Amino acid sequence: MYRFESVSALNNFVRDIISNNDHLNSIELTGEISEFKTASSGHCYFRLKDQHSSVSCVIFKGSFQSVDFEPKTGDKVVIKGSAELYPPTGSFQVKAYSIVKEGAGDLHERYLKLFEKLKKEGLFDEDHKKKIPVLPIKIGVVTSPTGAVIHDITDTLRRRNPNFHLVLYPASVQGDSCPSSVIEGLKCMQEVIKPDVVIVARGGGSYEDLFGFNDEGIARYIYGMTIPVISAVGHEVDYTICDYVSDLRAPTPTAAAELVLSRYSDLEDYVSNSMLSLDIAMNKYLDIRQQTVNGFANHKALVSPLYYAQNQVQVVKNLEYKLNTLINQRIDSLTGNVKAISDRLESLDPNNVLSRGYSFISDENGRAVESVAKLHQGDNIKIMFSDGYADSTVNSINIDETGRTANE
């Protein structure tokens, strides 16, 4: 019989046995989380259980910062760490250094293989990415027709600039049907709707929820599109294959709406500042050229002898004629650019849009009705024309197979 001098000596002896055991100092364990708690220190304590047993576990703050989801009671997870005995209490526990959801490791491995494959093929190259148009009129959105995403995008666009036409393709953004549904939406945009730019969007979610956008089919279709695509999938920290292959990645759906359309007031300021800069530059250009002409005219070589002076006067006149020609050409070119921008802005004026035969529809509370799906039979609506409005009642509602009105 071996006699230990103290409880501490026993606990330390057992701790050393466990820590020196090759099978226990590097383990992988699968189970269900229970009693998950986060201490003020940032360390997390929980129990991992199966049908018959449980074991105490701890993951320290430094290791927990690399966990890419919020563990909670009931989650089935795989942990990696080491078995140990905590001498002060004699408690057996597992010290974890990683936690992943059960099956997430396989998904991540699939993601890495696809990422490397598409990267080697050049699908993420910057020189292939298309520029986002400055003033898109028709904006396509591929996302779920329900939830906050489409409302956030619409509200943000409306606040920034009311002169846009939004077309929604209602797609499944989660689960096994997500990839095929998103591809169908992109195909509809490319071949039928043909907007100026397309936003592919989804709100936040777990790694598994967003995994549908790590799809090779989606990546290859976006790569082959002629229409620029903005990806806004998940939150700022979430990255998917869809983000890397798209022409622009937005951290959130709201940010995508901010990136795709400038504020109307900013565009007005830009045109005004451009016209002012043009005026200043042209005046400076004319002043410099006039000084040059005056310098030639007052040069002493033009005074004597008379014959030489007459020749030089003719040279100066020729230079002045050429200069005036260049100045007029430059003014005409810059004036045309300014007029083009002004005409573009004027075409975006809501009143001009109404005068071309379009109308603006609002409900009885004055809110804009941008989709037929928001109307019901018997609703009272107001139809605004360029020269007045008409109060109307909805007699029937017709929606086509893609969820778009026939006029889209």
C-alpha positions in Angstrom: 0.0 0.0 0.0 1.3 3.4 -1.0 0.8 6.3 1.4 0.2 9.8 0.1 1.3 12.6 2.4 -1.8 14.8 1.5 -4.8 15.1 -0.7 -2.8 17.5 -2.9 -0.1 14.9 -3.4 -2.7 12.4 -4.5 -4.3 14.8 -6.9 -1.0 16.0 -8.4 0.1 12.3 -8.8 -3.1 11.5 -10.8 -2.8 14.7 -12.8 0.7 13.7 -13.9 -0.4 10.2 -14.9 -3.2 11.7 -17.0 -1.1 14.4 -18.6 1.6 11.9 -19.6 -0.8 9.5 -21.2 -0.6 9.7 -25.0 -4.2 8.7 -25.4 -5.5 11.5 -23.1 -3.3 14.5 -23.9 -4.7 14.9 -27.4 -8.3 13.8 -27.8 -11.4 14.4 -30.1 -14.8 14.0 -28.5 -18.3 14.2 -29.8 -21.3 14.9 -27.6 -24.2 17.3 -26.7 -23.5 20.5 -24.8 -25.3 21.1 -21.5 -25.0 23.8 -18.8 -23.0 26.1 -21.0 -21.8 29.2 -19.1 -19.5 32.1 -19.9 -17.6 33.6 -17.0 -16.7 37.3 -16.6 -13.1 36.3 -17.4 -14.2 35.2 -20.9 -13.6 31.5 -20.1 -16.5 29.1 -20.9 -17.6 26.1 -18.9 -20.0 23.3 -19.9 -20.7 19.6 -19.8 -20.5 17.3 -22.8 -22.8 14.3 -22.6 -24.2 11.3 -24.4 -27.1 9.0 -23.5 -25.3 7.5 -20.5 -22.5 9.8 -19.3 -21.2 13.4 -19.1 -17.9 15.1 -18.5 -16.9 18.6 -17.4 -15.3 20.8 -20.0 -13.6 24.2 -20.2 -12.4 26.3 -23.1 -10.3 29.4 -22.2 -10.9 32.9 -23.6 -8.0 32.8 -26.1 -9.2 29.5 -27.7 -12.9 30.5 -27.6 -12.2 33.6 -29.7 -11.5 31.3 -32.7 -14.9 29.5 -32.4 -17.1 30.6 -35.3 -20.5 30.1 -33.8 -22.3 30.7 -30.4 -22.4 27.4 -28.6 -25.5 26.7 -26.6 -27.1 24.0 -24.6 -28.4 21.2 -26.9 -25.8 21.7 -29.6 -24.1 18.6 -30.9 -20.5 19.4 -31.3 -17.0 17.9 -31.8 -14.3 19.2 -29.4 -10.6 18.8 -29.5 -8.4 19.1 -26.4 -6.8 17.2 -23.6 -8.1 15.3 -20.5 -6.8 16.5 -17.2 -7.4 16.5 -13.5 -7.8 19.9 -11.7 -5.9 19.4 -8.5 -7.6 22.1 -6.3 -10.9 20.2 -6.5 -9.8 16.8 -7.7 -12.2 17.3 -10.7 -11.7 15.4 -13.9 -12.3 17.6 -17.0 -11.5 18.1 -20.6 -9.7 21.3 -21.6 -10.9 22.1 -25.1 -9.0 24.3 -27.6 -11.6 24.0 -30.5 -15.3 23.5 -30.8 -17.1 22.9 -34.1 -20.7 21.8 -34.8 -21.0 18.1 -35.7 -20.6 17.9 -39.4 -19.3 21.4 -39.8 -15.8 20.1 -40.2 -16.8 18.2 -43.4 -18.5 21.3 -44.7 -15.4 23.4 -44.2 -13.3 20.8 -45.9 -15.6 20.9 -48.9 -15.5 24.7 -48.9 -11.7 24.8 -48.9 -11.4 22.3 -51.7 -13.9 24.2 -53.9 -12.2 27.6 -53.0 -8.8 26.4 -54.1 -10.2 24.8 -57.3 -12.0 27.9 -58.4 -9.1 30.2 -57.4 -6.7 28.2 -59.5 -9.1 28.5 -62.5 -9.1 32.3 -62.1 -12.8 32.8 -61.1 -11.8 35.2 -58.3 -9.4 37.3 -60.4 -9.8 41.1 -60.1 -9.2 41.7 -63.8 -12.4 39.8 -64.6 -14.7 41.8 -62.3 -17.1 44.2 -64.0 -17.7 47.8 -62.9 -20.9 48.6 -61.0 -22.8 51.3 -63.0 -22.9 54.8 -61.6 -26.6 55.4 -62.2 -28.5 52.1 -62.5 -32.1 52.5 -63.3 -33.3 48.9 -63.1 -31.9 46.9 -60.1 -32.5 43.2 -59.8 -32.5 41.4 -56.5 -32.3 37.6 -56.0 -33.4 36.9 -52.4 -36.2 35.6 -50.2 -39.5 37.5 -50.8 -40.1 37.3 -47.0 -38.0 38.5 -44.1 -36.1 41.7 -43.4 -33.6 41.6 -46.3 -35.8 42.8 -49.2 -37.4 45.4 -47.0 -34.0 46.7 -45.8 -32.8 47.0 -49.5 -36.0 48.7 -50.7 -36.1 51.2 -47.8 -32.4 52.1 -48.2 -32.8 52.6 -51.9 -35.9 54.8 -51.5 -34.2 57.0 -48.9 -31.1 57.6 -51.1 -32.7 58.1 -54.5 -36.3 57.5 -55.5 -35.5 57.2 -59.2 -35.0 53.4 -59.6 -37.0 50.3 -60.7 -36.5 47.2 -58.5 -37.2 43.7 -59.7 -37.3 40.9 -57.2 -36.8 37.2 -58.0 -38.1 35.2 -55.1 -35.5 32.6 -54.3 -34.8 30.0 -51.7 -31.8 31.1 -49.7 -31.3 28.2 -47.4 -31.3 24.4 -47.5 -30.8 21.9 -50.4 -32.9 24.0 -52.8 -30.9 27.1 -52.3 -28.2 26.7 -55.1 -30.7 25.7 -57.9 -33.1 28.4 -56.9 -30.4 31.1 -56.8 -29.1 30.0 -60.2 -32.6 30.1 -61.7 -32.9 33.7 -60.3 -29.6 34.7 -61.9 -30.6 33.1 -65.2 -33.9 35.0 -65.2 -32.0 38.3 -64.6 -29.5 37.6 -67.3 -31.8 36.4 -70.0 -35.3 37.9 -69.3 -35.2 40.9 -66.9 -31.8 42.3 -67.9 -31.3 44.9 -65.2 -28.3 47.2 -64.9 -27.0 45.4 -61.8 -28.0 42.3 -59.7 -27.9 42.0 -55.9 -27.7 38.4 -54.5 -28.7 38.8 -50.8 -29.3 36.8 -47.6 -29.4 37.8 -44.0 -27.2 36.3 -41.3 -27.2 32.7 -40.1 -25.0 29.8 -39.1 -22.3 28.4 -41.2 -24.7 25.6 -42.3 -27.4 28.1 -43.1 -25.1 30.0 -45.5 -23.5 27.0 -47.0 -25.8 26.9 -50.0 -23.9 29.9 -51.4 -20.7 27.9 -51.4 -21.9 26.2 -54.6 -19.8 25.6 -57.7 -22.9 26.1 -60.0 -23.6 29.5 -58.5 -20.0 30.5 -58.8 -19.7 29.5 -62.5 -23.0 31.2 -63.5 -22.0 34.5 -61.8 -18.6 34.3 -63.5 -20.2 34.0 -66.9 -22.8 36.8 -66.5 -22.5 40.0 -68.5 -24.5 41.9 -65.8 -22.5 43.1 -62.7 -23.3 41.2 -59.6 -23.1 42.4 -55.9 -23.0 39.7 -53.3 -24.5 40.5 -49.8 -24.7 37.1 -48.1 -24.7 37.0 -44.3 -23.0 39.5 -42.0 -19.7 41.3 -42.2 -17.6 38.4 -40.9 -19.3 35.8 -43.2 -17.5 35.0 -46.5 -18.9 32.6 -49.1 -17.8 31.5 -52.6 -20.5 33.7 -53.9 -18.7 36.7 -52.3 -15.4 35.9 -53.9 -16.7 35.4 -57.5 -19.0 38.4 -57.6 -18.0 41.7 -59.0 -18.5 43.4 -55.6 -18.9 42.1 -52.1 -21.1 44.0 -49.6 -20.8 43.2 -45.9 -24.7 43.3 -45.4 -27.8 43.6 -47.7 -28.2 47.2 -46.5 -24.7 48.0 -47.4 -25.3 46.6 -50.9 -28.2 49.0 -51.4 -25.9 51.9 -50.3 -23.2 50.8 -52.7 -25.4 50.3 -55.8 -27.1 53.7 -55.8 -25.7 57.1 -54.9 -27.7 59.7 -53.1 -29.6 62.0 -55.4 -28.3 65.1 -53.5 -24.7 63.8 -53.9 -25.2 63.5 -57.7 -26.5 67.1 -57.9 -23.5 68.4 -55.9 -21.2 66.5 -58.2 -22.6 68.1 -61.3 -22.6 71.6 -59.8 -19.0 71.1 -58.6 -17.9 69.8 -62.0 -19.4 72.8 -63.8 -17.7 75.2 -61.4 -14.3 73.4 -61.9 -14.8 73.5 -65.6 -15.5 77.3 -65.5 -12.4 77.9 -63.4 -10.1 75.7 -65.5 -11.2 77.3 -68.8 -10.8 80.9 -67.5 -7.3 79.9 -66.2 -6.5 78.3 -69.6 -7.6 81.4 -71.5 -5.6 83.7 -69.2 -2.4 81.7 -69.7 -2.8 81.6 -73.5 -3.6 85.3 -73.6 -0.5 86.1 -71.7 1.5 84.0 -74.2 0.0 85.9 -77.1 0.7 89.3 -75.4 4.3 88.2 -74.8 4.8 87.5 -78.5 3.1 90.7 -79.5 5.3 92.9 -77.2 8.6 91.1 -78.0 11.3 93.6 -79.2 12.0 91.3 -82.2 8.6 92.4 -83.6 9.5 96.1 -83.5 12.5 96.1 -85.9 13.3 95.5 -88.6 9.8 96.0 -90.1 9.9 93.1 -92.5 10.8 90.6 -89.8 8.2 92.1 -87.5 5.4 91.7 -90.1 6.3 88.0 -90.5 6.2 87.5 -86.8 2.9 89.3 -86.5 1.5 86.8 -89.1 3.0 83.9 -87.0 1.2 85.2 -83.9 -2.1 85.5 -85.8 -1.8 82.0 -87.0 -1.0 80.8 -83.4 -4.0 82.8 -82.1 -6.3 81.3 -84.7 -5.1 77.8 -83.8 -5.4 78.5 -80.2 -9.0 79.8 -80.5 -9.9 76.7 -82.5 -8.5 74.4 -79.8 -10.2 76.4 -77.1 -13.6 76.2 -78.9 -13.1 72.5 -79.5 -12.3 72.0 -75.8 -15.3 74.1 -74.7 -17.6 72.2 -77.0 -16.3 68.8 -75.7 -16.6 69.8 -72.0 -20.0 71.4 -72.6 -21.3 68.2 -74.2 -20.1 66.2 -71.2 -21.9 68.5 -68.8 -25.0 68.5 -70.9 -25.0 64.7 -71.0 -24.8 64.5 -67.2 -27.5 67.2 -66.8 -29.8 65.4 -69.3 -29.2 62.1 -67.4 -30.3 63.7 -64.1 -33.2 65.4 -65.8 -34.4 62.0 -67.1 -34.4 60.8 -63.5 -36.7 63.5 -62.3 -39.9 61.8 -61.0 -42.1 64.4 -62.8 -40.4 63.6 -66.2 -40.9 59.9 -65.6 -44.7 60.5 -65.0 -44.9 62.7 -68.1 -43.7 59.7 -70.2 -46.8 57.7 -69.3 -45.7 56.1 -66.1 -47.6 56.5 -62.9 -47.0 56.3 -59.1 -49.3 54.1 -57.0 -49.8 54.5 -53.2 -52.2 53.0 -50.7 -54.8 55.0 -48.8 -52.2 55.9 -46.2 -49.9 57.4 -48.8 -47.3 54.6 -48.7 -45.7 53.5 -52.0 -46.9 50.2 -53.5 -43.9 48.7 -55.3 -45.3 45.2 -55.8 -48.7 43.7 -56.7 -48.2 41.2 -54.0 -48.9 43.9 -51.4 -52.4 44.6 -52.8 -55.7 42.8 -52.0 -59.0 42.9 -53.8 -61.1 45.8 -52.7 -58.1 47.9 -51.6 -58.3 51.7 -52.2 -55.3 53.1 -54.1 -54.3 56.4 -55.5 -52.8 56.6 -59.0 -50.6 59.7 -59.5 -50.2 61.0 -63.1 -48.1 64.0 -64.3 -51.2 66.2 -64.2 -53.1 64.9 -61.3 -54.3 61.7 -59.6 -57.2 59.3 -59.5 -58.6 57.4 -56.6 -59.2 53.7 -57.5 -60.3 50.4 -56.1 -58.5 47.1 -56.8 -60.9 44.8 -58.6 -58.5 41.8 -59.3 -54.9 40.9 -58.9 -52.8 38.9 -61.4 -49.2 37.7 -60.6 -47.1 35.8 -63.2 -45.2 32.6 -62.6 -42.0 34.3 -61.5 -43.7 36.5 -58.9 -43.4 39.6 -61.2 -46.2 41.6 -62.7 -46.7 41.2 -66.4 -45.4 44.7 -67.0 -42.0 43.9 -65.5 
